[in-house]
C-alpha cells in the first residue's frame, strides 16, 4: 500500500515512494460546469463516449408505439463516438413518437454530489420535445411536458432536468423538477437550442435535493429547491420526440456522464 510522501495542498494529494500520484478524493477533469469524475473509492461514476458498434448494456432503449423503422437509437459511427436517436414519425404525439434511453435505478440524491452531463445536438427545434436529466421510471415516459404555453405537467413522481417542448410559448430550455409529485417552481433558462449545434447540459443535485443547472459550462437559472426527493431511486434519461408531422427528429449524443458520492463506510449501502 502507498502513502503520500511528497504532498500537494496539505497532503490532500501527492506522490508516493514509487513516484505515483495519489489523490485522496479521486480525480476530476474539465472546467467548472463541465466536469468529469473518474470512479474512485469516494465517487461512483459512469462515462459513455459511445465508441464501437454496440450500445453499452447499461442502457435500456424504449420507444413509443410508432412501428416506423426510422425510430431507434443506434451508434452512428460518428467521429469520437455518437449515439443517434431517430424519433418516431407517426405525428400523433409522444406516446407514438418518443425515443428514450434509461438505466437501472442506481442513483440517489441523498448520497450527495449527484450529477448528469450530456453533450447533445438536434437537427431541428420545431415541433420537438427533449428531456435530459434524471427520472424515476426506466420504461417509456416523458417525465415532464408542457401543459400549456406557460405551465407544465409532471408525469414522473420524481424527476429533474432540462426540458424543451415547443408547446411552450417561448422555445427555450426549461429547468424542471418534481419531488414526490410536488412540482418545483420551474424556470426559463433564457437559452434556446440551435439546430445542428452541439451544446453541453449539466445538472447537479445536492443531498438536500437542491438542483443547479449549467449549459456549456455556464450556470443558468437559480438553484432550485425541492427539485427531487432525496431518497428516490433514479435513472439518468435522455428522451426525444416528434410532436407533430411525419418527419422524424434526429438527435446526436456525443457523451453522457453520471456521478455521485459513494456512501461512507459503516452503513448498509
C-alpha positions as CSV (number, residue, x, y, z in Angstrom):
1,X,0.0,0.0,0.0
2,X,1.1,3.6,-0.6
3,X,1.2,6.7,1.5
4,X,1.8,10.3,0.3
5,X,5.4,11.2,0.9
6,X,5.7,14.4,-1.2
7,X,2.4,16.3,-0.6
8,X,0.4,18.9,-2.5
9,X,-2.1,21.2,-0.7
10,X,-1.8,19.8,2.8
11,X,-1.4,16.1,1.9
12,X,-4.7,16.0,0.0
13,X,-2.7,14.7,-2.9
14,X,0.9,13.9,-3.7
15,X,3.4,11.3,-4.7
16,X,4.3,8.0,-3.0
17,X,7.7,6.3,-2.8
18,X,7.2,4.9,-6.3
19,X,6.6,8.3,-7.8
20,X,2.9,7.5,-8.3
21,X,0.4,10.3,-7.8
22,X,-2.2,9.8,-5.1
23,X,-5.4,11.9,-4.7
24,X,-7.3,11.0,-1.6
25,X,-10.7,12.0,-3.1
26,X,-10.2,10.9,-6.7
27,X,-9.7,12.7,-9.9
28,X,-11.8,15.2,-11.8
29,X,-11.2,16.9,-15.2
30,X,-12.7,19.8,-17.1
31,X,-13.6,23.3,-16.4
32,X,-16.2,24.4,-13.8
33,X,-19.7,23.5,-15.1
34,X,-18.4,20.8,-17.5
35,X,-16.5,18.3,-15.3
36,X,-16.0,14.6,-15.5
37,X,-15.2,12.4,-12.5
38,X,-13.3,9.1,-12.6
39,X,-14.6,6.3,-10.4
40,X,-12.9,6.2,-7.0
41,X,-13.3,4.9,-3.5
42,X,-15.3,8.1,-2.8
43,X,-17.1,8.5,-6.1
44,X,-19.4,6.4,-8.2
45,X,-19.0,7.5,-11.8
46,X,-20.1,6.4,-15.3
47,X,-18.9,7.8,-18.6
48,X,-20.0,6.7,-22.1
49,X,-18.4,8.1,-25.2
50,X,-20.4,5.7,-27.4
51,X,-17.5,4.2,-29.1
52,X,-17.7,0.9,-31.0
53,X,-20.8,-0.5,-32.8
54,X,-22.9,-1.8,-29.9
55,X,-24.8,0.3,-27.3
56,X,-23.5,-0.4,-23.7
57,X,-25.5,-2.9,-21.7
58,X,-26.1,-0.3,-19.0
59,X,-28.6,1.5,-21.3
60,X,-32.2,0.5,-21.7
61,X,-33.7,1.7,-25.0
62,X,-37.5,2.3,-25.1
63,X,-39.7,3.8,-27.8
64,X,-43.3,4.8,-28.5
65,X,-45.9,2.7,-30.4
66,X,-44.8,4.0,-33.8
67,X,-43.6,1.0,-35.7
68,X,-41.7,3.0,-38.3
69,X,-38.2,1.7,-38.9
70,X,-36.9,5.2,-38.6
71,X,-37.4,5.1,-34.8
72,X,-34.5,4.0,-32.8
73,X,-31.2,4.7,-31.0
74,X,-28.0,3.5,-32.7
75,X,-24.3,4.1,-32.6
76,X,-23.9,6.1,-35.7
77,X,-20.1,5.7,-36.1
78,X,-19.6,9.5,-35.9
79,X,-16.1,10.9,-35.1
80,X,-15.4,10.4,-31.4
81,X,-18.5,8.2,-31.0
82,X,-22.1,9.2,-31.3
83,X,-25.4,7.8,-30.1
84,X,-28.0,8.8,-32.6
85,X,-31.8,8.9,-31.9
86,X,-34.3,8.9,-34.6
87,X,-37.8,9.6,-33.2
88,X,-41.0,8.1,-34.5
89,X,-42.8,9.8,-37.4
90,X,-46.4,9.0,-36.8
91,X,-47.1,12.6,-36.0
92,X,-49.6,11.7,-33.3
93,X,-47.7,12.7,-30.2
94,X,-45.2,11.4,-27.7
95,X,-47.0,8.1,-27.0
96,X,-46.1,7.1,-30.5
97,X,-43.0,9.1,-31.4
98,X,-40.9,9.2,-28.2
99,X,-37.4,7.6,-28.3
100,X,-35.7,7.3,-25.0
101,X,-32.8,5.7,-23.1
102,X,-32.7,4.9,-19.3
103,X,-30.7,2.8,-16.9
104,X,-31.3,0.8,-13.7
105,X,-32.3,2.7,-10.5
106,X,-28.8,3.1,-9.1
107,X,-28.6,6.8,-8.5
108,X,-29.9,8.8,-5.5
109,X,-29.5,12.4,-4.5
110,X,-29.1,11.5,-0.8
111,X,-25.6,10.3,-1.4
112,X,-24.6,13.9,-2.3
113,X,-22.9,15.2,-5.4
114,X,-25.3,13.7,-7.9
115,X,-24.7,15.0,-11.4
116,X,-25.5,14.2,-15.0
117,X,-23.9,15.8,-18.0
118,X,-24.5,15.2,-21.7
119,X,-23.3,16.8,-25.0
120,X,-26.2,16.9,-27.5
121,X,-27.3,18.3,-30.8
122,X,-30.6,18.1,-32.7
123,X,-31.3,18.6,-36.3
124,X,-34.4,20.6,-35.6
125,X,-36.0,22.8,-32.9
126,X,-39.6,22.9,-34.2
127,X,-42.4,20.6,-33.1
128,X,-39.9,18.9,-30.9
129,X,-39.6,17.5,-27.4
130,X,-36.5,16.8,-25.3
131,X,-35.7,15.9,-21.7
132,X,-32.2,15.4,-20.3
133,X,-31.8,14.6,-16.6
134,X,-33.0,12.1,-14.0
135,X,-36.3,10.3,-13.6
136,X,-37.9,7.5,-11.6
137,X,-39.1,5.2,-14.3
138,X,-37.0,3.1,-16.7
139,X,-39.9,2.4,-19.0
140,X,-41.2,4.8,-21.6
141,X,-42.4,8.1,-20.1
142,X,-41.9,11.8,-20.9
143,X,-41.0,12.8,-17.4
144,X,-42.2,16.4,-17.7
145,X,-44.1,18.1,-20.6
146,X,-45.6,21.4,-21.4
147,X,-49.3,21.5,-20.3
148,X,-50.0,25.0,-21.8
149,X,-47.8,27.7,-23.1
150,X,-46.7,28.7,-19.6
151,X,-47.3,25.6,-17.4
152,X,-46.0,22.1,-17.0
153,X,-47.4,18.6,-16.4
154,X,-45.1,16.3,-14.4
155,X,-45.8,12.6,-15.4
156,X,-42.9,11.4,-13.2
157,X,-43.2,11.2,-9.4
158,X,-39.6,12.3,-9.1
159,X,-37.6,13.9,-11.9
160,X,-35.2,16.8,-12.5
161,X,-33.6,18.1,-15.6
162,X,-33.7,20.2,-18.8
163,X,-37.0,20.3,-20.7
164,X,-37.5,21.5,-24.3
165,X,-41.1,21.4,-25.5
166,X,-42.4,23.6,-28.4
167,X,-45.7,23.5,-26.7
168,X,-44.4,26.4,-24.6
169,X,-44.9,30.0,-25.7
170,X,-41.2,30.6,-25.6
171,X,-38.9,28.0,-27.1
172,X,-36.2,28.0,-24.5
173,X,-34.8,25.2,-22.3
174,X,-36.9,25.0,-19.2
175,X,-35.4,23.9,-15.8
176,X,-37.8,21.5,-14.1
177,X,-38.0,19.3,-11.0
178,X,-40.7,17.3,-9.2
179,X,-40.3,15.7,-5.7
180,X,-42.8,13.0,-4.7
181,X,-45.4,14.6,-7.0
182,X,-44.8,18.1,-5.7
183,X,-43.6,20.3,-8.6
184,X,-40.6,22.6,-8.0
185,X,-41.1,26.1,-9.5
186,X,-39.8,25.7,-13.0
187,X,-37.6,28.3,-14.6
188,X,-36.9,29.5,-18.1
189,X,-33.2,29.2,-18.8
190,X,-33.3,32.0,-21.4
191,X,-31.3,29.8,-23.7
192,X,-32.7,28.3,-26.9
193,X,-31.1,25.3,-28.6
194,X,-29.5,26.0,-32.0
195,X,-30.3,23.3,-34.7
196,X,-27.3,21.2,-35.6
197,X,-25.0,22.8,-32.9
198,X,-23.7,20.7,-30.0
199,X,-24.3,22.0,-26.5
200,X,-23.4,20.6,-23.1
201,X,-26.1,20.2,-20.5
202,X,-25.3,19.5,-16.8
203,X,-27.5,19.2,-13.7
204,X,-26.1,18.8,-10.2
205,X,-28.3,17.9,-7.2
206,X,-27.2,18.1,-3.6
207,X,-28.0,15.7,-0.7
208,X,-30.8,18.3,0.2
209,X,-32.4,18.0,-3.2
210,X,-31.2,21.4,-4.5
211,X,-30.5,21.4,-8.2
212,X,-28.2,23.7,-10.2
213,X,-28.1,23.7,-14.0
214,X,-25.4,24.5,-16.5
215,X,-25.4,25.0,-20.2
216,X,-22.0,25.0,-21.9
217,X,-20.3,25.4,-18.5
218,X,-22.3,28.5,-17.5
219,X,-24.9,28.3,-14.8
220,X,-28.5,29.0,-16.0
221,X,-31.3,30.0,-13.7
222,X,-31.0,29.9,-9.9
223,X,-30.6,27.0,-7.5
224,X,-33.8,25.0,-7.4
225,X,-35.0,23.7,-4.0
226,X,-37.3,20.7,-3.8
227,X,-36.0,19.6,-7.2
228,X,-36.3,15.8,-6.4
229,X,-36.9,13.6,-3.4
230,X,-33.5,12.8,-2.0
231,X,-34.4,9.2,-1.2
232,X,-35.9,8.5,-4.7
233,X,-34.2,5.8,-6.7
234,X,-33.4,7.5,-10.0
235,X,-32.2,6.7,-13.6
236,X,-30.5,9.1,-15.9
237,X,-32.5,9.5,-19.1
238,X,-32.4,11.2,-22.5
239,X,-35.8,11.4,-24.2
240,X,-36.6,12.9,-27.6
241,X,-39.8,13.1,-29.5
242,X,-41.5,14.4,-32.6
243,X,-44.6,16.4,-31.6
244,X,-46.3,16.7,-35.0
245,X,-45.9,15.8,-38.6
246,X,-44.2,12.8,-40.2
247,X,-40.6,13.9,-40.3
248,X,-38.6,12.2,-37.5
249,X,-36.2,14.3,-35.5
250,X,-32.6,13.2,-35.5
251,X,-30.6,13.8,-32.3
252,X,-26.9,13.1,-31.7
253,X,-25.5,12.5,-28.2
254,X,-21.7,12.8,-28.1
255,X,-21.3,11.5,-24.5
256,X,-23.1,11.0,-21.2
257,X,-21.6,11.3,-17.7
258,X,-23.3,10.4,-14.4
259,X,-21.7,10.6,-11.0
260,X,-22.5,10.7,-7.2
261,X,-20.7,10.4,-4.0
262,X,-20.2,6.9,-2.6
263,X,-21.9,6.2,0.7
264,X,-19.5,6.2,3.7
265,X,-18.3,3.0,5.3
266,X,-20.3,1.8,8.2
267,X,-23.7,1.8,6.5
268,X,-25.8,-0.7,4.6
269,X,-25.3,0.8,1.2
